[in-house]
Amino acid sequence: MIRPAERLESIQEYYFSTKLREVRSLTEAGRPIINLGIGSPDLRPSTLVIEAIKASLDKPFSHMYQSYQGTHDFRGAIATFYKNQYDVVVDSNSEILPLMGSKEGILQISLAFLNKGDAVLIPNPGYPTYTSVTNLVGATPLFYDLTSENGWQPDFEALEQEDLSKVKIMWINYPHMPTGANALSNTFDRLIAFAKKHQILLVNDNPYSFILNETPQSILQREGAMDCALELNSLSKSFNMAGWRVGMLLGKQRYIQEVLKVKTQSDSGMFFGIQQGAIAALSLGDEWFKVQNKIYEERRKFVWLLAEELGCKVTKNATGLFVWAQVPTKMTAEEMTDKLLYEYDIFVAPGTVFGTNGEGFIRFSLCVNSALIGTAIDRIKKRKS
């Protein structure tokens, strides 16, 4: 057998890739699994989005290679969206880079800025891809703690005690996944000051800002952010377009140009029709978010009831597409997850998937309709009695 690359020794297959195979096997064996583990929106995109991609299919250039930087109209729609929703002004020609999902951006940013031996600050708990990509490119993960006691905000005093001499990138993610915490009023300002002091590139991963959140934020709103920060965003969650793979990167031209060097070697442009659908999505008004959030509010109330039946504690001021719940003290996250899967046919994500600080927590997704969540509650009640 040909030996795989040494870089693969430091990573494993993505947790949800392997776990979903197990869940699928149980389902195929006749188990009525309710999947509350994955943040894949089950709601449809707007009809206007569907019609836009349909209308694009007959255009003669629709099926040709597209620009690596996306169409002029698509970048313009992103710029207008950022101005209307975040009051952030960016140059659509030089400060925006469309992506095939923000996950692509995590890899491309890392390839653009990290050398072997560089260090990367990664939130604990946080999105596992930050760590796996850091390992893939030969850099060193340096985890910084987020805790419930600190409102899931960075502990700047603790950060200053670290050896930061090799740190090149710091991943941040607000609204935070998996906890749903929003950045406090001064968090972004402190992060910008910290990054400038230590010459670190901040990357804010921002796909959840419109879900159950009355105050959408972008780090690019803050003074000085363009000098040291990039922001990833996505249409996957807010517009129910996860399978379309549409994301974007915003920031100063000199940073965008470096990422573009990598992107031009790894894909051949986004399908024109998808860009047209994305333009339609970004043009939807606030009423779109109100309708989506009404649905998610109802689902969240059912998940809160489910968590209560399980003896879990939730923070009710959290935002985003998930409910982060503290399990009863006598159980670990993995034990609670396995109990739910094998005794109640309910799949949730153990907090430890997201880091050691996820121990004692589980994560529920809101990507399941209220009737199914109600069925999960009934199962718990019946089997407890």
C-alpha positions in Angstrom: 0.0 0.0 0.0 1.2 3.5 -0.8 1.7 5.4 2.4 -0.5 8.4 3.0 0.9 11.8 3.6 2.3 12.4 7.1 0.0 15.4 7.5 -2.9 13.0 7.8 -1.5 11.5 11.0 -2.5 14.7 12.9 -6.2 14.6 11.8 -9.1 12.2 11.7 -12.2 12.1 9.5 -14.7 14.7 10.5 -16.8 13.6 13.5 -20.1 14.2 11.8 -19.0 12.2 8.7 -18.3 9.1 10.8 -21.2 9.5 13.2 -23.8 10.1 10.5 -22.8 6.8 8.9 -23.6 5.1 12.3 -26.9 7.0 12.5 -27.7 6.1 8.9 -27.0 2.4 9.7 -29.4 2.5 12.7 -32.1 4.1 10.5 -31.7 1.5 7.8 -32.0 -1.1 10.5 -35.5 0.3 11.3 -34.6 2.6 14.2 -36.7 5.8 14.1 -33.8 8.2 14.7 -34.6 11.9 15.2 -31.5 13.8 14.1 -30.9 16.9 16.3 -27.2 16.8 15.7 -26.6 18.6 12.5 -26.9 22.3 11.5 -28.2 21.6 8.0 -31.3 23.8 7.5 -34.4 21.8 6.5 -36.3 24.9 5.3 -36.4 25.9 1.7 -34.7 28.9 0.1 -36.9 31.7 -1.0 -39.0 31.1 -4.1 -37.2 34.1 -5.6 -33.9 32.3 -5.2 -35.1 29.2 -6.9 -36.6 31.2 -9.8 -33.3 33.1 -10.2 -31.3 29.9 -10.7 -33.9 28.6 -13.1 -33.9 31.7 -15.2 -30.1 31.6 -15.5 -30.0 28.2 -17.1 -30.9 29.2 -20.6 -28.3 32.0 -20.8 -25.6 31.0 -23.3 -22.7 31.8 -20.9 -24.3 30.1 -17.9 -22.5 26.8 -18.3 -19.1 28.2 -19.0 -16.2 28.8 -16.5 -16.9 31.8 -14.3 -14.5 34.3 -12.8 -12.6 33.2 -9.7 -13.8 36.5 -8.1 -17.4 36.0 -9.0 -19.5 38.2 -11.2 -19.5 41.9 -10.8 -23.2 41.8 -9.8 -22.7 39.1 -7.2 -19.9 41.1 -5.5 -22.1 44.2 -5.7 -24.9 42.3 -4.0 -22.6 41.3 -1.2 -21.4 44.9 -0.8 -24.9 46.2 -0.7 -25.9 43.5 1.8 -23.1 44.5 4.2 -23.9 48.2 3.9 -27.6 47.6 4.6 -27.3 45.0 7.3 -24.1 45.9 9.1 -23.4 49.4 8.0 -20.0 48.2 6.6 -18.7 49.8 3.4 -16.4 47.7 1.3 -15.1 47.9 -2.3 -16.8 45.3 -4.3 -14.0 45.1 -6.8 -11.1 44.5 -4.3 -12.4 43.7 -0.8 -14.8 40.9 -1.5 -14.0 37.3 -2.5 -16.9 34.9 -3.1 -16.2 31.4 -1.9 -17.7 27.9 -2.4 -18.8 27.9 1.2 -16.9 29.4 4.1 -15.3 26.1 4.9 -13.3 26.5 1.7 -12.2 29.9 3.0 -10.8 28.4 6.2 -8.4 26.2 4.2 -7.5 28.9 1.7 -6.8 31.5 4.4 -4.6 29.0 6.2 -2.7 28.1 3.0 -2.3 31.8 2.2 -0.8 32.9 5.5 0.6 30.0 7.5 4.0 28.4 7.3 5.1 25.2 9.0 5.8 26.1 12.6 3.5 29.1 12.8 0.9 29.0 15.6 -2.8 29.6 15.4 -5.1 30.7 18.2 -8.3 28.5 18.2 -11.3 28.8 20.4 -12.1 26.0 22.8 -14.9 25.1 22.3 -15.0 25.9 18.6 -15.6 24.7 15.1 -13.4 21.6 14.7 -12.3 22.5 11.2 -10.1 25.4 12.5 -7.9 22.7 14.2 -7.9 20.1 11.4 -7.0 22.7 8.8 -4.2 24.1 11.0 -2.8 20.7 11.4 -3.1 20.0 7.6 -1.0 23.0 6.7 1.7 22.1 9.3 1.0 24.9 11.7 0.5 24.5 15.5 -2.9 24.9 17.2 -2.8 27.0 20.4 -6.2 26.8 22.1 -7.7 29.7 24.0 -10.4 29.0 26.6 -14.0 30.1 26.3 -16.0 29.3 29.4 -19.5 29.8 30.6 -18.2 31.7 33.6 -16.8 34.3 31.2 -19.8 34.4 28.9 -17.9 32.5 26.3 -15.7 35.6 25.6 -11.9 35.5 25.3 -9.9 35.9 28.5 -7.5 38.6 27.4 -5.4 38.4 30.6 -4.9 34.7 30.0 -4.1 35.3 26.4 -1.4 37.8 27.3 0.3 35.1 29.4 0.8 32.9 26.4 3.9 32.7 24.2 2.4 34.6 21.2 5.7 35.0 19.3 4.7 32.5 16.6 1.0 33.2 16.4 -0.1 34.3 12.9 -3.8 33.8 12.9 -6.6 34.0 15.5 -9.9 32.3 14.7 -13.0 34.0 16.3 -16.6 33.1 15.8 -19.4 35.3 16.9 -22.3 34.5 17.2 -20.4 31.6 18.7 -20.9 28.0 17.6 -21.6 25.8 19.5 -22.7 28.0 22.5 -24.7 30.7 20.7 -23.0 33.5 22.7 -22.8 36.9 21.1 -19.7 39.1 21.3 -20.1 41.6 24.1 -20.0 45.3 23.3 -16.3 45.6 23.8 -15.1 42.2 22.7 -14.4 43.1 19.1 -12.6 46.3 20.1 -10.4 44.4 22.6 -9.7 41.7 19.9 -8.6 44.3 17.4 -6.3 46.0 19.9 -4.8 42.6 20.9 -4.3 41.6 17.2 -2.6 44.9 16.4 -0.3 44.7 19.4 0.9 41.2 18.5 0.6 41.4 14.7 -2.0 38.7 14.4 -4.5 38.3 11.6 -8.0 38.0 13.1 -10.6 35.9 11.2 -14.2 36.2 12.3 -16.4 33.4 11.1 -19.9 34.9 11.0 -22.6 32.6 9.5 -25.1 32.9 12.3 -25.6 36.6 12.8 -29.2 36.7 11.6 -30.6 33.7 13.3 -32.6 34.4 16.5 -30.4 37.5 16.9 -31.8 41.1 17.2 -28.4 42.7 16.8 -26.4 41.3 13.9 -22.7 42.3 14.1 -19.7 42.3 11.9 -16.2 42.8 13.2 -15.6 45.1 10.2 -18.0 47.6 11.9 -15.4 48.3 14.5 -12.7 51.0 14.1 -9.4 49.6 12.9 -10.7 46.2 12.0 -9.8 46.4 8.3 -6.2 46.7 9.2 -6.0 43.4 11.0 -9.2 41.4 10.4 -11.0 39.3 7.8 -14.6 38.1 8.0 -16.1 35.0 6.6 -19.8 34.8 6.0 -22.2 32.3 4.4 -25.6 31.9 2.9 -25.9 28.4 4.2 -27.7 29.1 7.5 -29.4 32.4 7.0 -30.9 31.7 3.6 -31.3 27.8 3.8 -28.7 27.3 1.0 -26.2 24.9 2.7 -26.1 22.6 -0.3 -25.5 25.4 -2.7 -22.0 26.1 -1.2 -22.0 29.9 -1.2 -19.8 31.9 1.1 -17.7 35.1 1.0 -14.6 36.6 2.5 -14.3 40.3 3.2 -11.3 42.4 4.2 -8.5 44.6 3.0 -7.4 44.2 -0.6 -3.9 43.1 0.3 -5.3 40.2 2.4 -7.9 39.3 -0.2 -5.3 39.1 -3.0 -3.2 36.6 -1.1 -6.2 34.3 -0.6 -7.1 34.7 -4.2 -3.7 33.3 -5.2 -4.7 30.1 -3.4 -8.3 30.1 -4.7 -7.2 30.3 -8.3 -5.3 27.0 -7.9 -8.1 25.1 -6.2 -11.3 25.8 -8.1 -12.5 27.2 -11.4 -15.2 29.6 -10.3 -18.7 29.3 -9.0 -21.6 28.2 -11.2 -23.3 31.2 -12.7 -26.8 30.1 -11.7 -25.8 29.7 -8.1 -24.4 33.3 -8.1 -27.7 34.5 -9.6 -29.6 32.7 -6.8 -27.3 34.2 -4.2 -27.9 37.7 -5.6 -31.7 37.1 -5.1 -31.1 35.8 -1.6 -29.0 38.8 -0.6 -31.7 41.1 -1.9 -34.4 39.8 0.4 -35.6 42.3 2.9 -35.8 42.0 6.7 -39.2 40.2 6.4 -37.3 37.1 5.3 -35.4 36.9 8.6 -38.5 37.6 10.6 -40.3 34.7 9.0 -37.4 32.3 9.5 -36.9 33.4 13.1 -40.5 32.9 14.0 -40.1 29.2 12.9 -36.8 28.9 14.8 -38.3 30.5 17.9 -41.0 27.9 18.1 -38.6 25.1 17.6 -36.2 26.5 20.2 -39.1 26.5 22.8 -39.7 22.8 22.1 -35.9 22.1 22.4 -35.9 23.9 25.7 -38.7 21.6 26.9 -36.8 18.6 25.6 -33.7 19.7 27.5 -35.8 20.2 30.6 -37.1 16.6 30.4 -33.5 15.4 30.3 -32.5 17.4 33.3 -30.3 19.7 31.2 -29.8 23.5 31.7 -29.9 25.9 28.8 -28.9 29.6 28.4 -32.0 31.3 27.0 -30.3 34.4 25.7 -28.2 32.5 23.2 -28.5 33.0 19.4 -27.9 31.0 16.3 -29.1 27.6 15.0 -28.4 25.5 18.1 -29.2 25.1 21.7 -26.2 24.5 24.0 -27.2 22.5 27.1 -25.4 21.5 30.2 -26.0 17.9 31.1 -26.7 16.6 34.6 -23.6 16.6 36.7 -23.4 12.8 37.0 -23.0 12.3 33.2 -20.4 13.2 30.7 -21.2 14.6 27.3 -20.5 11.3 25.5 -22.6 9.3 28.0 -25.6 11.6 27.5 -25.2 11.5 23.7 -25.0 7.7 23.7 -27.9 7.4 26.1 -30.1 9.5 23.8 -29.1 7.7 20.7 -29.3 4.1 21.9 -32.2 4.4 24.4 -34.3 7.1 22.9 -33.3 7.1 19.2 -32.4 10.8 19.4 -29.1 12.0 18.0 -27.4 15.1 19.4 -23.8 16.3 19.3 -21.6 15.9 22.4 -19.9 19.1 23.4 -16.5 17.4 23.4 -16.6 17.4 19.6 -15.9 21.1 19.8 -13.1 20.9 22.4 -12.3 20.0 26.0 -14.3 22.9 27.3 -17.4 21.3 25.7 -17.3 18.5 28.3 -20.5 18.5 30.3 -22.5 20.0 27.4 -24.5 18.7 24.4 -25.7 20.6 21.4 -29.2 20.4 19.9 -29.9 21.6 16.3 -33.0 23.6 15.4 -33.0 22.1 11.9 -35.9 19.7 12.7 -39.6 20.7 12.6 -41.5 21.2 15.9 -43.6 18.1 15.4 -40.5 15.8 15.4 -39.1 17.6 18.5 -42.4 17.1 20.1 -42.1 13.4 19.3 -38.7 13.3 20.9 -40.2 14.9 24.1 -42.9 12.3 24.1 -40.4 9.5 23.9 -38.5 10.8 26.9 -41.6 11.1 28.9 -43.0 7.7 28.0 -39.7 5.9 28.7 -39.1 7.7 31.9 -42.6 6.7 33.3 
